[in-house]
Amino acid sequence: MNRFVARVLVRPKGELRDPEGEAVLAALRSLGHDVAEVRTGKEVLVTFSASDEGAARLAAERMGDQLLANPVIEDYEVSIESTTESRVEAQ
Protein backbone atom coordinates (compact mmCIF):
# COMPACT_ATOMS: atom_id res chain seq x y z
CA MET A 1 0.00 0.00 0.00
CA ASN A 2 1.11 3.53 -0.78
CA ARG A 3 0.55 6.63 1.34
CA PHE A 4 -1.38 9.54 -0.10
CA VAL A 5 -2.53 12.96 1.03
CA ALA A 6 -5.93 14.07 -0.15
CA ARG A 7 -6.44 17.82 -0.21
CA VAL A 8 -10.16 18.42 -0.12
CA LEU A 9 -11.20 22.02 -0.76
CA VAL A 10 -14.77 22.64 0.42
CA ARG A 11 -16.64 25.83 -0.56
CA PRO A 12 -20.22 27.08 -0.45
CA LYS A 13 -22.04 26.41 -3.73
CA GLY A 14 -21.64 29.31 -6.13
CA GLU A 15 -25.35 30.13 -6.23
CA LEU A 16 -25.56 30.42 -2.43
CA ARG A 17 -24.60 33.36 -0.24
CA ASP A 18 -21.26 33.17 1.52
CA PRO A 19 -21.73 35.31 4.66
CA GLU A 20 -18.14 34.76 5.78
CA GLY A 21 -16.87 35.78 2.34
CA GLU A 22 -19.10 38.86 2.42
CA ALA A 23 -17.66 39.85 5.81
CA VAL A 24 -14.09 39.40 4.55
CA LEU A 25 -14.92 41.41 1.42
CA ALA A 26 -16.30 44.28 3.51
CA ALA A 27 -13.27 44.22 5.81
CA LEU A 28 -10.80 44.21 2.92
CA ARG A 29 -12.61 47.12 1.28
CA SER A 30 -12.61 49.04 4.57
CA LEU A 31 -8.84 48.61 4.62
CA GLY A 32 -8.62 50.22 1.19
CA HIS A 33 -8.23 47.11 -0.97
CA ASP A 34 -9.93 47.14 -4.37
CA VAL A 35 -11.52 43.68 -4.08
CA ALA A 36 -14.40 42.53 -6.30
CA GLU A 37 -15.38 39.25 -4.64
CA VAL A 38 -14.35 36.90 -1.84
CA ARG A 39 -15.44 33.28 -1.48
CA THR A 40 -14.34 31.37 1.59
CA GLY A 41 -13.96 27.68 2.23
CA LYS A 42 -11.92 25.17 4.10
CA GLU A 43 -9.13 22.78 3.21
CA VAL A 44 -9.09 19.33 4.77
CA LEU A 45 -5.88 17.27 4.53
CA VAL A 46 -6.34 13.52 4.95
CA THR A 47 -3.36 11.13 4.97
CA PHE A 48 -4.19 7.49 4.27
CA SER A 49 -3.09 4.35 2.44
CA ALA A 50 -4.39 3.11 -0.90
CA SER A 51 -3.20 0.73 -3.59
CA ASP A 52 -2.71 3.45 -6.22
CA GLU A 53 -3.62 7.05 -7.08
CA GLY A 54 -6.93 6.08 -8.67
CA ALA A 55 -8.02 4.18 -5.57
CA ALA A 56 -6.87 7.10 -3.41
CA ARG A 57 -8.95 9.55 -5.47
CA LEU A 58 -12.05 7.33 -5.21
CA ALA A 59 -11.57 7.01 -1.44
CA ALA A 60 -11.13 10.78 -1.03
CA GLU A 61 -14.24 11.47 -3.12
CA ARG A 62 -16.22 9.05 -0.93
CA MET A 63 -14.94 10.94 2.13
CA GLY A 64 -16.10 14.19 0.56
CA ASP A 65 -19.53 12.77 -0.27
CA GLN A 66 -20.04 11.08 3.09
CA LEU A 67 -18.66 13.60 5.57
CA LEU A 68 -16.35 16.40 4.48
CA ALA A 69 -18.89 18.38 2.43
CA ASN A 70 -22.61 18.97 2.79
CA PRO A 71 -23.84 18.32 -0.77
CA VAL A 72 -26.89 20.53 -0.27
CA ILE A 73 -24.88 23.71 0.32
CA GLU A 74 -21.24 22.91 -0.54
CA ASP A 75 -19.09 21.81 -3.46
CA TYR A 76 -15.68 20.24 -3.09
CA GLU A 77 -12.55 19.53 -5.12
CA VAL A 78 -10.06 16.75 -4.47
CA SER A 79 -6.37 16.66 -5.29
CA ILE A 80 -4.17 13.69 -4.47
CA GLU A 81 -0.46 13.69 -3.66
CA SER A 82 1.74 10.67 -3.06
CA THR A 83 3.78 10.96 0.12
CA THR A 84 6.40 9.09 2.06
CA GLU A 85 5.77 11.24 5.11
CA SER A 86 3.60 9.89 7.90
CA ARG A 87 2.41 13.39 8.75
CA VAL A 88 1.63 16.45 6.66
CA GLU A 89 2.74 19.82 8.00
CA ALA A 90 0.41 22.80 7.57
CA GLN A 91 1.72 25.32 5.09
Jmol script that loads the backbone (N, CA, C; Angstrom):
load data "model"
ATOM      1  N   MET A   1       0.837  -1.188   0.000  1.00  0.00           N
ATOM      2  CA  MET A   1       0.000   0.000   0.000  1.00  0.00           C
ATOM      3  C   MET A   1       0.882   1.252   0.000  1.00  0.00           C
ATOM      4  N   ASN A   2       0.419   2.246  -0.693  1.00  0.00           N
ATOM      5  CA  ASN A   2       1.112   3.531  -0.777  1.00  0.00           C
ATOM      6  C   ASN A   2       0.387   4.556   0.084  1.00  0.00           C
ATOM      7  N   ARG A   3       1.147   5.563   0.530  1.00  0.00           N
ATOM      8  CA  ARG A   3       0.545   6.634   1.336  1.00  0.00           C
ATOM      9  C   ARG A   3       0.234   7.820   0.438  1.00  0.00           C
ATOM     10  N   PHE A   4      -0.929   8.396   0.676  1.00  0.00           N
ATOM     11  CA  PHE A   4      -1.384   9.543  -0.101  1.00  0.00           C
ATOM     12  C   PHE A   4      -1.916  10.615   0.834  1.00  0.00           C
ATOM     13  N   VAL A   5      -1.874  11.847   0.349  1.00  0.00           N
ATOM     14  CA  VAL A   5      -2.526  12.962   1.032  1.00  0.00           C
ATOM     15  C   VAL A   5      -3.606  13.472   0.097  1.00  0.00           C
ATOM     16  N   ALA A   6      -4.822  13.474   0.594  1.00  0.00           N
ATOM     17  CA  ALA A   6      -5.933  14.066  -0.153  1.00  0.00           C
ATOM     18  C   ALA A   6      -6.118  15.483   0.365  1.00  0.00           C
ATOM     19  N   ARG A   7      -6.111  16.440  -0.540  1.00  0.00           N
ATOM     20  CA  ARG A   7      -6.439  17.823  -0.205  1.00  0.00           C
ATOM     21  C   ARG A   7      -7.857  18.047  -0.701  1.00  0.00           C
ATOM     22  N   VAL A   8      -8.751  18.240   0.233  1.00  0.00           N
ATOM     23  CA  VAL A   8     -10.158  18.418  -0.116  1.00  0.00           C
ATOM     24  C   VAL A   8     -10.520  19.865   0.179  1.00  0.00           C
ATOM     25  N   LEU A   9     -10.824  20.612  -0.881  1.00  0.00           N
ATOM     26  CA  LEU A   9     -11.195  22.019  -0.757  1.00  0.00           C
ATOM     27  C   LEU A   9     -12.715  22.104  -0.807  1.00  0.00           C
ATOM     28  N   VAL A  10     -13.307  22.573   0.284  1.00  0.00           N
ATOM     29  CA  VAL A  10     -14.766  22.644   0.418  1.00  0.00           C
ATOM     30  C   VAL A  10     -15.176  24.108   0.412  1.00  0.00           C
ATOM     31  N   ARG A  11     -16.155  24.447  -0.448  1.00  0.00           N
ATOM     32  CA  ARG A  11     -16.642  25.832  -0.556  1.00  0.00           C
ATOM     33  C   ARG A  11     -18.158  25.841  -0.643  1.00  0.00           C
ATOM     34  N   PRO A  12     -18.777  26.955  -0.237  1.00  0.00           N
ATOM     35  CA  PRO A  12     -20.221  27.077  -0.454  1.00  0.00           C
ATOM     36  C   PRO A  12     -20.520  27.026  -1.954  1.00  0.00           C
ATOM     37  N   LYS A  13     -21.641  26.440  -2.314  1.00  0.00           N
ATOM     38  CA  LYS A  13     -22.043  26.406  -3.730  1.00  0.00           C
ATOM     39  C   LYS A  13     -22.106  27.833  -4.266  1.00  0.00           C
ATOM     40  N   GLY A  14     -21.734  27.992  -5.516  1.00  0.00           N
ATOM     41  CA  GLY A  14     -21.644  29.315  -6.129  1.00  0.00           C
ATOM     42  C   GLY A  14     -22.933  30.105  -6.112  1.00  0.00           C
ATOM     43  N   GLU A  15     -24.065  29.419  -6.186  1.00  0.00           N
ATOM     44  CA  GLU A  15     -25.350  30.126  -6.231  1.00  0.00           C
ATOM     45  C   GLU A  15     -25.847  30.530  -4.839  1.00  0.00           C
ATOM     46  N   LEU A  16     -25.145  30.093  -3.790  1.00  0.00           N
ATOM     47  CA  LEU A  16     -25.561  30.424  -2.426  1.00  0.00           C
ATOM     48  C   LEU A  16     -24.737  31.578  -1.871  1.00  0.00           C
ATOM     49  N   ARG A  17     -25.327  32.297  -0.929  1.00  0.00           N
ATOM     50  CA  ARG A  17     -24.602  33.361  -0.240  1.00  0.00           C
ATOM     51  C   ARG A  17     -23.448  32.763   0.549  1.00  0.00           C
ATOM     52  N   ASP A  18     -22.410  33.548   0.710  1.00  0.00           N
ATOM     53  CA  ASP A  18     -21.255  33.175   1.519  1.00  0.00           C
ATOM     54  C   ASP A  18     -21.068  34.285   2.550  1.00  0.00           C
ATOM     55  N   PRO A  19     -21.798  34.222   3.677  1.00  0.00           N
ATOM     56  CA  PRO A  19     -21.729  35.306   4.664  1.00  0.00           C
ATOM     57  C   PRO A  19     -20.311  35.587   5.158  1.00  0.00           C
ATOM     58  N   GLU A  20     -19.521  34.548   5.345  1.00  0.00           N
ATOM     59  CA  GLU A  20     -18.141  34.764   5.785  1.00  0.00           C
ATOM     60  C   GLU A  20     -17.347  35.496   4.700  1.00  0.00           C
ATOM     61  N   GLY A  21     -17.536  35.098   3.457  1.00  0.00           N
ATOM     62  CA  GLY A  21     -16.874  35.777   2.344  1.00  0.00           C
ATOM     63  C   GLY A  21     -17.304  37.226   2.237  1.00  0.00           C
ATOM     64  N   GLU A  22     -18.595  37.483   2.464  1.00  0.00           N
ATOM     65  CA  GLU A  22     -19.101  38.855   2.418  1.00  0.00           C
ATOM     66  C   GLU A  22     -18.468  39.701   3.514  1.00  0.00           C
ATOM     67  N   ALA A  23     -18.282  39.120   4.704  1.00  0.00           N
ATOM     68  CA  ALA A  23     -17.657  39.849   5.808  1.00  0.00           C
ATOM     69  C   ALA A  23     -16.189  40.149   5.501  1.00  0.00           C
ATOM     70  N   VAL A  24     -15.491  39.181   4.922  1.00  0.00           N
ATOM     71  CA  VAL A  24     -14.092  39.396   4.553  1.00  0.00           C
ATOM     72  C   VAL A  24     -13.996  40.459   3.462  1.00  0.00           C
ATOM     73  N   LEU A  25     -14.894  40.407   2.486  1.00  0.00           N
ATOM     74  CA  LEU A  25     -14.923  41.410   1.420  1.00  0.00           C
ATOM     75  C   LEU A  25     -15.095  42.807   2.003  1.00  0.00           C
ATOM     76  N   ALA A  26     -16.055  42.968   2.895  1.00  0.00           N
ATOM     77  CA  ALA A  26     -16.297  44.278   3.509  1.00  0.00           C
ATOM     78  C   ALA A  26     -15.076  44.746   4.294  1.00  0.00           C
ATOM     79  N   ALA A  27     -14.442  43.842   5.025  1.00  0.00           N
ATOM     80  CA  ALA A  27     -13.268  44.216   5.814  1.00  0.00           C
ATOM     81  C   ALA A  27     -12.108  44.618   4.909  1.00  0.00           C
ATOM     82  N   LEU A  28     -11.882  43.864   3.840  1.00  0.00           N
ATOM     83  CA  LEU A  28     -10.797  44.214   2.917  1.00  0.00           C
ATOM     84  C   LEU A  28     -11.042  45.567   2.265  1.00  0.00           C
ATOM     85  N   ARG A  29     -12.285  45.814   1.870  1.00  0.00           N
ATOM     86  CA  ARG A  29     -12.611  47.118   1.277  1.00  0.00           C
ATOM     87  C   ARG A  29     -12.411  48.242   2.285  1.00  0.00           C
ATOM     88  N   SER A  30     -12.775  47.998   3.549  1.00  0.00           N
ATOM     89  CA  SER A  30     -12.612  49.041   4.572  1.00  0.00           C
ATOM     90  C   SER A  30     -11.138  49.346   4.827  1.00  0.00           C
ATOM     91  N   LEU A  31     -10.276  48.397   4.483  1.00  0.00           N
ATOM     92  CA  LEU A  31      -8.837  48.610   4.618  1.00  0.00           C
ATOM     93  C   LEU A  31      -8.227  49.227   3.362  1.00  0.00           C
ATOM     94  N   GLY A  32      -9.083  49.541   2.385  1.00  0.00           N
ATOM     95  CA  GLY A  32      -8.622  50.222   1.187  1.00  0.00           C
ATOM     96  C   GLY A  32      -8.257  49.323   0.020  1.00  0.00           C
ATOM     97  N   HIS A  33      -8.540  48.036   0.125  1.00  0.00           N
ATOM     98  CA  HIS A  33      -8.227  47.114  -0.969  1.00  0.00           C
ATOM     99  C   HIS A  33      -9.348  47.128  -2.003  1.00  0.00           C
ATOM    100  N   ASP A  34      -8.971  47.149  -3.269  1.00  0.00           N
ATOM    101  CA  ASP A  34      -9.932  47.140  -4.370  1.00  0.00           C
ATOM    102  C   ASP A  34     -10.256  45.682  -4.711  1.00  0.00           C
ATOM    103  N   VAL A  35     -11.184  45.104  -3.962  1.00  0.00           N
ATOM    104  CA  VAL A  35     -11.520  43.683  -4.084  1.00  0.00           C
ATOM    105  C   VAL A  35     -12.924  43.559  -4.648  1.00  0.00           C
ATOM    106  N   ALA A  36     -13.099  42.701  -5.654  1.00  0.00           N
ATOM    107  CA  ALA A  36     -14.403  42.531  -6.296  1.00  0.00           C
ATOM    108  C   ALA A  36     -15.242  41.449  -5.629  1.00  0.00           C
ATOM    109  N   GLU A  37     -14.612  40.367  -5.202  1.00  0.00           N
ATOM    110  CA  GLU A  37     -15.379  39.252  -4.636  1.00  0.00           C
ATOM    111  C   GLU A  37     -14.472  38.422  -3.738  1.00  0.00           C
ATOM    112  N   VAL A  38     -15.057  37.832  -2.709  1.00  0.00           N
ATOM    113  CA  VAL A  38     -14.350  36.898  -1.836  1.00  0.00           C
ATOM    114  C   VAL A  38     -15.261  35.706  -1.602  1.00  0.00           C
ATOM    115  N   ARG A  39     -14.737  34.520  -1.818  1.00  0.00           N
ATOM    116  CA  ARG A  39     -15.437  33.277  -1.483  1.00  0.00           C
ATOM    117  C   ARG A  39     -14.547  32.544  -0.488  1.00  0.00           C
ATOM    118  N   THR A  40     -15.117  32.075   0.589  1.00  0.00           N
ATOM    119  CA  THR A  40     -14.339  31.365   1.594  1.00  0.00           C
ATOM    120  C   THR A  40     -14.594  29.870   1.482  1.00  0.00           C
ATOM    121  N   GLY A  41     -13.813  29.131   2.195  1.00  0.00           N
ATOM    122  CA  GLY A  41     -13.959  27.685   2.228  1.00  0.00           C
ATOM    123  C   GLY A  41     -13.018  27.121   3.264  1.00  0.00           C
ATOM    124  N   LYS A  42     -12.853  25.823   3.194  1.00  0.00           N
ATOM    125  CA  LYS A  42     -11.920  25.169   4.105  1.00  0.00           C
ATOM    126  C   LYS A  42     -11.162  24.100   3.338  1.00  0.00           C
ATOM    127  N   GLU A  43      -9.951  23.840   3.789  1.00  0.00           N
ATOM    128  CA  GLU A  43      -9.133  22.784   3.214  1.00  0.00           C
ATOM    129  C   GLU A  43      -8.977  21.703   4.268  1.00  0.00           C
ATOM    130  N   VAL A  44      -9.248  20.466   3.880  1.00  0.00           N
ATOM    131  CA  VAL A  44      -9.089  19.325   4.767  1.00  0.00           C
ATOM    132  C   VAL A  44      -7.997  18.442   4.170  1.00  0.00           C
ATOM    133  N   LEU A  45      -6.962  18.153   4.958  1.00  0.00           N
ATOM    134  CA  LEU A  45      -5.884  17.266   4.526  1.00  0.00           C
ATOM    135  C   LEU A  45      -6.074  15.922   5.206  1.00  0.00           C
ATOM    136  N   VAL A  46      -6.134  14.866   4.413  1.00  0.00           N
ATOM    137  CA  VAL A  46      -6.336  13.523   4.948  1.00  0.00           C
ATOM    138  C   VAL A  46      -5.205  12.639   4.434  1.00  0.00           C
ATOM    139  N   THR A  47      -4.433  12.051   5.342  1.00  0.00           N
ATOM    140  CA  THR A  47      -3.361  11.133   4.972  1.00  0.00           C
ATOM    141  C   THR A  47      -3.853   9.712   5.189  1.00  0.00           C
ATOM    142  N   PHE A  48      -3.684   8.865   4.174  1.00  0.00           N
ATOM    143  CA  PHE A  48      -4.188   7.492   4.266  1.00  0.00           C
ATOM    144  C   PHE A  48      -3.462   6.606   3.264  1.00  0.00           C
ATOM    145  N   SER A  49      -3.712   5.320   3.347  1.00  0.00           N
ATOM    146  CA  SER A  49      -3.091   4.353   2.445  1.00  0.00           C
ATOM    147  C   SER A  49      -4.086   3.884   1.402  1.00  0.00           C
ATOM    148  N   ALA A  50      -3.573   3.648   0.195  1.00  0.00           N
ATOM    149  CA  ALA A  50      -4.386   3.110  -0.898  1.00  0.00           C
ATOM    150  C   ALA A  50      -3.453   2.374  -1.852  1.00  0.00           C
ATOM    151  N   SER A  51      -4.020   1.532  -2.681  1.00  0.00           N
ATOM    152  CA  SER A  51      -3.201   0.726  -3.591  1.00  0.00           C
ATOM    153  C   SER A  51      -2.551   1.562  -4.687  1.00  0.00           C
ATOM    154  N   ASP A  52      -3.252   2.594  -5.169  1.00  0.00           N
ATOM    155  CA  ASP A  52      -2.705   3.454  -6.216  1.00  0.00           C
ATOM    156  C   ASP A  52      -3.443   4.792  -6.198  1.00  0.00           C
ATOM    157  N   GLU A  53      -3.028   5.704  -7.075  1.00  0.00           N
ATOM    158  CA  GLU A  53      -3.616   7.048  -7.075  1.00  0.00           C
ATOM    159  C   GLU A  53      -5.103   7.032  -7.415  1.00  0.00           C
ATOM    160  N   GLY A  54      -5.507   6.171  -8.320  1.00  0.00           N
ATOM    161  CA  GLY A  54      -6.925   6.078  -8.672  1.00  0.00           C
ATOM    162  C   GLY A  54      -7.773   5.645  -7.489  1.00  0.00           C
ATOM    163  N   ALA A  55      -7.293   4.647  -6.756  1.00  0.00           N
ATOM    164  CA  ALA A  55      -8.019   4.184  -5.567  1.00  0.00           C
ATOM    165  C   ALA A  55      -8.037   5.270  -4.497  1.00  0.00           C
ATOM    166  N   ALA A  56      -6.933   6.010  -4.388  1.00  0.00           N
ATOM    167  CA  ALA A  56      -6.872   7.105  -3.414  1.00  0.00           C
ATOM    168  C   ALA A  56      -7.888   8.185  -3.761  1.00  0.00           C
ATOM    169  N   ARG A  57      -7.990   8.528  -5.045  1.00  0.00           N
ATOM    170  CA  ARG A  57      -8.955   9.549  -5.471  1.00  0.00           C
ATOM    171  C   ARG A  57     -10.387   9.096  -5.172  1.00  0.00           C
ATOM    172  N   LEU A  58     -10.701   7.848  -5.490  1.00  0.00           N
ATOM    173  CA  LEU A  58     -12.050   7.335  -5.206  1.00  0.00           C
ATOM    174  C   LEU A  58     -12.352   7.377  -3.715  1.00  0.00           C
ATOM    175  N   ALA A  59     -11.376   6.988  -2.892  1.00  0.00           N
ATOM    176  CA  ALA A  59     -11.572   7.012  -1.442  1.00  0.00           C
ATOM    177  C   ALA A  59     -11.796   8.441  -0.953  1.00  0.00           C
ATOM    178  N   ALA A  60     -10.995   9.385  -1.456  1.00  0.00           N
ATOM    179  CA  ALA A  60     -11.132  10.782  -1.034  1.00  0.00           C
ATOM    180  C   ALA A  60     -12.476  11.356  -1.475  1.00  0.00           C
ATOM    181  N   GLU A  61     -12.933  10.992  -2.659  1.00  0.00           N
ATOM    182  CA  GLU A  61     -14.242  11.469  -3.119  1.00  0.00           C
ATOM    183  C   GLU A  61     -15.368  10.878  -2.271  1.00  0.00           C
ATOM    184  N   ARG A  62     -15.223   9.636  -1.849  1.00  0.00           N
ATOM    185  CA  ARG A  62     -16.216   9.051  -0.930  1.00  0.00           C
ATOM    186  C   ARG A  62     -16.228   9.814   0.390  1.00  0.00           C
ATOM    187  N   MET A  63     -15.027  10.158   0.890  1.00  0.00           N
ATOM    188  CA  MET A  63     -14.937  10.936   2.132  1.00  0.00           C
ATOM    189  C   MET A  63     -15.651  12.270   1.969  1.00  0.00           C
ATOM    190  N   GLY A  64     -15.434  12.917   0.827  1.00  0.00           N
ATOM    191  CA  GLY A  64     -16.103  14.191   0.562  1.00  0.00           C
ATOM    192  C   GLY A  64     -17.606  14.041   0.530  1.00  0.00           C
ATOM    193  N   ASP A  65     -18.084  13.009  -0.164  1.00  0.00           N
ATOM    194  CA  ASP A  65     -19.530  12.769  -0.270  1.00  0.00           C
ATOM    195  C   ASP A  65     -20.157  12.420   1.074  1.00  0.00           C
ATOM    196  N   GLN A  66     -19.456  11.611   1.867  1.00  0.00           N
ATOM    197  CA  GLN A  66     -20.042  11.078   3.093  1.00  0.00           C
ATOM    198  C   GLN A  66     -19.926  12.008   4.290  1.00  0.00           C
ATOM    199  N   LEU A  67     -18.877  12.840   4.340  1.00  0.00           N
ATOM    200  CA  LEU A  67     -18.665  13.601   5.566  1.00  0.00           C
ATOM    201  C   LEU A  67     -18.098  15.002   5.372  1.00  0.00           C
ATOM    202  N   LEU A  68     -17.105  15.150   4.515  1.00  0.00           N
ATOM    203  CA  LEU A  68     -16.353  16.402   4.482  1.00  0.00           C
ATOM    204  C   LEU A  68     -17.122  17.577   3.896  1.00  0.00           C
ATOM    205  N   ALA A  69     -18.090  17.305   3.036  1.00  0.00           N
ATOM    206  CA  ALA A  69     -18.889  18.380   2.434  1.00  0.00           C
ATOM    207  C   ALA A  69     -20.365  18.062   2.587  1.00  0.00           C
ATOM    208  N   ASN A  70     -21.149  19.105   2.768  1.00  0.00           N
ATOM    209  CA  ASN A  70     -22.607  18.971   2.786  1.00  0.00           C
ATOM    210  C   ASN A  70     -23.082  19.214   1.357  1.00  0.00           C
ATOM    211  N   PRO A  71     -23.516  18.166   0.650  1.00  0.00           N
ATOM    212  CA  PRO A  71     -23.839  18.317  -0.774  1.00  0.00           C
ATOM    213  C   PRO A  71     -24.996  19.269  -1.061  1.00  0.00           C
ATOM    214  N   VAL A  72     -25.775  19.606  -0.067  1.00  0.00           N
ATOM    215  CA  VAL A  72     -26.891  20.531  -0.266  1.00  0.00           C
ATOM    216  C   VAL A  72     -26.379  21.960  -0.428  1.00  0.00           C
ATOM    217  N   ILE A  73     -25.340  22.317   0.320  1.00  0.00           N
ATOM    218  CA  ILE A  73     -24.877  23.708   0.322  1.00  0.00           C
ATOM    219  C   ILE A  73     -23.417  23.893  -0.073  1.00  0.00           C
ATOM    220  N   GLU A  74     -22.672  22.789  -0.267  1.00  0.00           N
ATOM    221  CA  GLU A  74     -21.242  22.912  -0.545  1.00  0.00           C
ATOM    222  C   GLU A  74     -20.820  22.077  -1.756  1.00  0.00           C
ATOM    223  N   ASP A  75     -19.794  22.563  -2.433  1.00  0.00           N
ATOM    224  CA  ASP A  75     -19.088  21.812  -3.465  1.00  0.00           C
ATOM    225  C   ASP A  75     -17.700  21.513  -2.922  1.00  0.00           C
ATOM    226  N   TYR A  76     -17.046  20.506  -3.498  1.00  0.00           N
ATOM    227  CA  TYR A  76     -15.675  20.236  -3.088  1.00  0.00           C
ATOM    228  C   TYR A  76     -14.838  19.779  -4.271  1.00  0.00           C
ATOM    229  N   GLU A  77     -13.535  19.976  -4.133  1.00  0.00           N
ATOM    230  CA  GLU A  77     -12.551  19.531  -5.121  1.00  0.00           C
ATOM    231  C   GLU A  77     -11.522  18.681  -4.393  1.00  0.00           C
ATOM    232  N   VAL A  78     -11.056  17.639  -5.056  1.00  0.00           N
ATOM    233  CA  VAL A  78     -10.063  16.746  -4.467  1.00  0.00           C
ATOM    234  C   VAL A  78      -8.792  16.781  -5.300  1.00  0.00           C
ATOM    235  N   SER A  79      -7.652  16.898  -4.633  1.00  0.00           N
ATOM    236  CA  SER A  79      -6.370  16.659  -5.294  1.00  0.00           C
ATOM    237  C   SER A  79      -5.625  15.627  -4.454  1.00  0.00           C
ATOM    238  N   ILE A  80      -4.867  14.788  -5.127  1.00  0.00           N
ATOM    239  CA  ILE A  80      -4.168  13.686  -4.472  1.00  0.00           C
ATOM    240  C   ILE A  80      -2.670  13.856  -4.672  1.00  0.00           C
ATOM    241  N   GLU A  81      -1.917  13.662  -3.592  1.00  0.00           N
ATOM    242  CA  GLU A  81      -0.461  13.691  -3.658  1.00  0.00           C
ATOM    243  C   GLU A  81       0.067  12.414  -3.026  1.00  0.00           C
ATOM    244  N   SER A  82       1.059  11.822  -3.650  1.00  0.00           N
ATOM    245  CA  SER A  82       1.739  10.675  -3.062  1.00  0.00           C
ATOM    246  C   SER A  82       2.709  11.206  -2.015  1.00  0.00           C
ATOM    247  N   THR A  83       2.877  10.487  -0.928  1.00  0.00           N
ATOM    248  CA  THR A  83       3.779  10.957   0.119  1.00  0.00           C
ATOM    249  C   THR A  83       4.497   9.787   0.763  1.00  0.00           C
ATOM    250  N   THR A  84       5.688  10.071   1.257  1.00  0.00           N
ATOM    251  CA  THR A  84       6.404   9.093   2.064  1.00  0.00           C
ATOM    252  C   THR A  84       6.379   9.521   3.521  1.00  0.00           C
ATOM    253  N   GLU A  85       5.858  10.711   3.755  1.00  0.00           N
ATOM    254  CA  GLU A  85       5.768  11.243   5.114  1.00  0.00           C
ATOM    255  C   GLU A  85       4.583  10.619   5.828  1.00  0.00           C
ATOM    256  N   SER A  86       4.717  10.423   7.124  1.00  0.00           N
ATOM    257  CA  SER A  86       3.603   9.892   7.898  1.00  0.00           C
ATOM    258  C   SER A  86       2.702  11.009   8.403  1.00  0.00           C
ATOM    259  N   ARG A  87       3.191  12.251   8.283  1.00  0.00           N
ATOM    260  CA  ARG A  87       2.412  13.392   8.753  1.00  0.00           C
ATOM    261  C   ARG A  87       2.608  14.555   7.801  1.00  0.00           C
ATOM    262  N   VAL A  88       1.552  15.295   7.552  1.00  0.00           N
ATOM    263  CA  VAL A  88       1.627  16.450   6.660  1.00  0.00           C
ATOM    264  C   VAL A  88       1.661  17.706   7.514  1.00  0.00           C
ATOM    265  N   GLU A  89       2.636  18.562   7.269  1.00  0.00           N
ATOM    266  CA  GLU A  89       2.739  19.822   7.998  1.00  0.00           C
ATOM    267  C   GLU A  89       1.870  20.871   7.325  1.00  0.00           C
ATOM    268  N   ALA A  90       1.216  21.695   8.111  1.00  0.00           N
ATOM    269  CA  ALA A  90       0.410  22.797   7.568  1.00  0.00           C
ATOM    270  C   ALA A  90       1.346  23.800   6.914  1.00  0.00           C
ATOM    271  N   GLN A  91       0.895  24.350   5.802  1.00  0.00           N
ATOM    272  CA  GLN A  91       1.723  25.324   5.087  1.00  0.00           C
ATOM    273  C   GLN A  91       1.137  26.693   5.206  1.00  0.00           C
TER     274      GLN A  91
END
end "model"
wireframe off; spacefill off
backbone 0.3
color backbone group
